[in-house]
Amino acid sequence: MAFGTIRNVRKVFSASELNSRSAEPVVALDDANFDFDEGQLIALLGPSGCGKTTLLRIVAGLIQKTSGSVMIGGREITEPLGDYGFVFQSPSLMPWRSVLDNVLFTMEVLKRNDKVARDRATQLLELVGLSGFLGARPHQLSGGMQQRVALCRALIHQPKLLLMDEPFGALDELTRLEMNDLLLRIRKETGATVLFVTHSISEAVYVSDKVVVFSRRPARVATEIPISLPYPRNQQLRFTPAFTKAERLASEALGVVPPAETGSAA
Ligand SMILES: Nc1ncnc2c1ncn2[C@@H]1O[C@H](COP(=O)(O)OP(=O)(O)OP(=O)(O)O)[C@@H](O)[C@H]1O
């Protein structure tokens, strides 16, 4: 059985949730379906406003779905679980805390801020190339470095599932490419299962085992594209026929380009 199953998930934001008497209900998700295995990295790709963040928040147990089922590791998700990690577009670090103490914040909340936690935080920060910045404050770091800290903070408690919502969307192109490689390396080291929301077709193909493409709101899964590019991946893969073909399939599903006459070939 799959580690994660998203079945017929529908979410309607009612007028009361919209805090307005006059507003029409908003159908954010309509019958979203897909599965994923433990250790997989799944990219969720779709037009702006199609409900990707809403789906992540439902998977996280932060909001209730209107109908359908979300099972993670054999449990139906109805409330927030402690064993998830989150990375958002903004790193949201605490400015008064050092890099190390920002990473350890999760462990403080979980009351597990012991030597083991500190050693792991130090190892993670080393893995992302920040071993020289343990005592630095967030304002002394670049945007990419801050996002590396946020990644370590999300992984410090060895979460069952890592949820990433456009984590590299605010970074410049070069830093973004570096972060894609870093994510692949971290994921290999930690074995984390990841749901990764992005607007970038190229990024989705590069980092994932499968791209789930959503239609316009109300979102349904338009198609699932298995990515069988080899590991370890490197930037040269972006210029291979297999990569271009996957990008083309995703672009077709998004309606960016018409379907190729053969139905799939790049
Ligand atoms: N708390 C909320 N209350 C009411 N409506 C909401 C709420 N959260 C999201 N929505 C609506 O649900 C729809 C989907 O929003 P969502 O943020 O999930 O889309 P998205 O695909 O993540 O967008 P983007 O890619 O631009 O970040 C939007 O129309 C949004 O206005």
The ligand as an SDF file (V2000), in Angstrom:
LIG
                    3D

 31 33  0  0  0  0  0  0  0  0999 V2000
   -8.4260   30.4580    4.2740 N   0  0  0  0  0  0  0  0  0  0  0  0
   -9.0560   30.6580    3.1290 C   0  0  0  0  0  0  0  0  0  0  0  0
  -10.3020   31.1720    3.1110 N   0  0  0  0  0  0  0  0  0  0  0  0
  -10.9380   31.3510    1.9660 C   0  0  0  0  0  0  0  0  0  0  0  0
  -10.4670   31.0720    0.7390 N   0  0  0  0  0  0  0  0  0  0  0  0
   -9.2270   30.5620    0.6860 C   0  0  0  0  0  0  0  0  0  0  0  0
   -8.4590   30.3410    1.8640 C   0  0  0  0  0  0  0  0  0  0  0  0
   -7.2670   29.8030    1.4880 N   0  0  0  0  0  0  0  0  0  0  0  0
   -7.2940   29.7270    0.1410 C   0  0  0  0  0  0  0  0  0  0  0  0
   -8.4770   30.1810   -0.3400 N   0  0  0  0  0  0  0  0  0  0  0  0
   -8.8690   30.2330   -1.7650 C   0  0  0  0  0  0  0  0  0  0  0  0
   -8.6560   28.9410   -2.3220 O   0  0  0  0  0  0  0  0  0  0  0  0
   -8.1290   29.0610   -3.6450 C   0  0  0  0  0  0  0  0  0  0  0  0
   -6.8390   28.2750   -3.7400 C   0  0  0  0  0  0  0  0  0  0  0  0
   -5.8310   28.9320   -2.9840 O   0  0  0  0  0  0  0  0  0  0  0  0
   -4.3910   28.2880   -2.7630 P   0  0  0  0  0  0  0  0  0  0  0  0
   -3.5950   29.2500   -1.9500 O   0  0  0  0  0  0  0  0  0  0  0  0
   -4.5400   26.9130   -2.2440 O   0  0  0  0  0  0  0  0  0  0  0  0
   -3.8260   28.2150   -4.2620 O   0  0  0  0  0  0  0  0  0  0  0  0
   -2.3530   27.9400   -4.7970 P   0  0  0  0  0  0  0  0  0  0  0  0
   -2.4850   26.9930   -5.9300 O   0  0  0  0  0  0  0  0  0  0  0  0
   -1.4500   27.5320   -3.6820 O   0  0  0  0  0  0  0  0  0  0  0  0
   -1.9550   29.3810   -5.3190 O   0  0  0  0  0  0  0  0  0  0  0  0
   -0.5150   30.0330   -5.5670 P   0  0  0  0  0  0  0  0  0  0  0  0
    0.1920   29.1050   -6.5020 O   0  0  0  0  0  0  0  0  0  0  0  0
   -0.8150   31.3680   -6.1860 O   0  0  0  0  0  0  0  0  0  0  0  0
    0.1670   30.1480   -4.2350 O   0  0  0  0  0  0  0  0  0  0  0  0
   -7.9840   30.5500   -3.9130 C   0  0  0  0  0  0  0  0  0  0  0  0
   -9.0920   30.9920   -4.6490 O   0  0  0  0  0  0  0  0  0  0  0  0
   -7.9790   31.1770   -2.5320 C   0  0  0  0  0  0  0  0  0  0  0  0
   -8.5420   32.4620   -2.5520 O   0  0  0  0  0  0  0  0  0  0  0  0
  1  2  1  0
  2  3  1  0
  2  7  2  0
  3  4  2  0
  4  5  1  0
  5  6  2  0
  6  7  1  0
  6 10  1  0
  7  8  1  0
  8  9  2  0
  9 10  1  0
 10 11  1  0
 11 12  1  0
 11 30  1  0
 12 13  1  0
 13 14  1  0
 13 28  1  0
 14 15  1  0
 15 16  1  0
 16 17  2  0
 16 18  1  0
 16 19  1  0
 19 20  1  0
 20 21  2  0
 20 22  1  0
 20 23  1  0
 23 24  1  0
 24 25  2  0
 24 26  1  0
 24 27  1  0
 28 29  1  0
 28 30  1  0
 30 31  1  0
M  END
$$$$
